[in-house]
Amino acid sequence: MVMKAPLVDHSWEVIGEEKHPPRLALKEVLAKMEQLKKVAAVIQKNEGSNKLERILRYTCLMHTLAKCKDFLEDDKDPVREEHFQCLFAHATSQLFEAQQRIDAELGHLDL
């Protein structure tokens, strides 16, 4: 089964493809954090915290997204775009892998 609302969707991917204004990228990062919180709550409730960390790597992902948010908000950092792009690439890879694990192992949760 495939996730109803993929973790890596078009609105997420375009952040890395084009020069997006930081405010739009920030909006997407915040939305992704909220989506992850909702997905995590379902997994936690039905499968427990061990599976939550194994499937989502939730703590690491939320930390990475929080750092993305910080770099987008800090306009005084001269290399913030480079930092953001590195963290964004890492987060995207982790989101995609989590999405694949959810599809493969947690289809019964109908996420």
C-alpha positions in Angstrom: 0.0 0.0 0.0 1.2 3.5 -0.8 0.9 6.4 1.7 -2.2 8.7 1.1 -0.1 11.8 1.8 3.5 11.0 0.7 6.3 12.4 2.9 8.1 13.5 -0.3 5.7 15.2 -2.6 5.9 17.8 -5.3 5.6 20.8 -3.0 8.5 19.4 -0.9 10.7 18.5 -3.9 10.5 21.9 -5.6 12.2 23.6 -2.6 15.5 22.0 -3.7 15.0 22.5 -7.5 14.6 26.2 -7.7 15.5 29.3 -5.8 12.5 29.7 -3.5 12.0 32.7 -1.3 13.0 31.7 2.2 9.4 32.4 3.5 7.9 29.9 1.1 10.6 27.3 1.9 10.0 27.9 5.6 6.2 27.4 5.1 7.0 24.0 3.5 9.4 23.0 6.3 6.8 23.9 9.0 4.1 21.9 7.1 6.4 18.9 6.8 7.1 19.0 10.5 3.4 19.0 11.2 2.8 16.1 8.8 5.5 14.1 10.5 4.0 14.8 14.0 0.7 13.4 12.8 2.2 10.4 11.2 4.4 9.8 14.3 1.4 10.0 16.5 -0.4 7.2 14.6 2.7 5.0 14.5 3.4 5.6 18.2 -0.2 4.8 19.2 -0.4 1.6 17.1 3.2 0.3 17.0 5.1 1.9 19.9 8.1 4.1 20.2 10.7 1.6 19.0 9.0 1.1 15.7 8.5 4.9 15.4 12.2 5.5 15.6 13.1 2.6 13.4 10.6 3.5 10.7 10.7 7.3 10.7 13.9 8.0 12.5 11.7 10.6 14.0 14.1 12.3 16.4 16.8 12.7 13.7 14.3 13.9 11.1 12.7 16.5 13.4 16.1 17.7 14.4 17.1 18.1 10.7 13.9 19.9 9.8 14.3 22.2 12.9 17.8 23.1 11.6 16.4 23.8 8.2 13.9 26.1 9.8 16.7 27.8 11.8 18.8 28.5 8.6 15.7 29.8 6.8 15.0 32.2 9.6 18.6 33.4 10.1 19.2 36.0 7.4 22.5 37.0 9.1 24.3 33.7 8.3 26.2 34.3 5.0 26.2 30.6 4.1 22.7 29.8 5.2 21.6 28.8 1.7 24.4 26.2 1.5 23.6 24.9 5.0 20.0 24.8 4.2 20.5 22.9 0.9 22.7 20.3 2.6 20.2 19.7 5.4 17.3 19.7 2.9 19.0 17.0 0.8 19.6 14.9 3.9 16.0 15.4 5.1 14.6 14.5 1.7 16.6 11.3 1.6 15.5 10.4 5.1 11.8 11.3 4.3 11.9 9.2 1.2 13.4 6.2 3.0 10.8 6.5 5.8 8.1 6.7 3.2 9.3 3.4 1.7 9.5 1.7 5.1 5.9 2.9 5.9 4.6 1.6 2.6 6.4 -1.7 3.1 5.7 -2.3 6.8 2.8 -0.2 8.0 0.3 -0.3 5.1 -2.3 -1.5 7.6 -2.3 1.9 9.4 -3.6 3.5 6.2 -1.3 6.5 6.4 
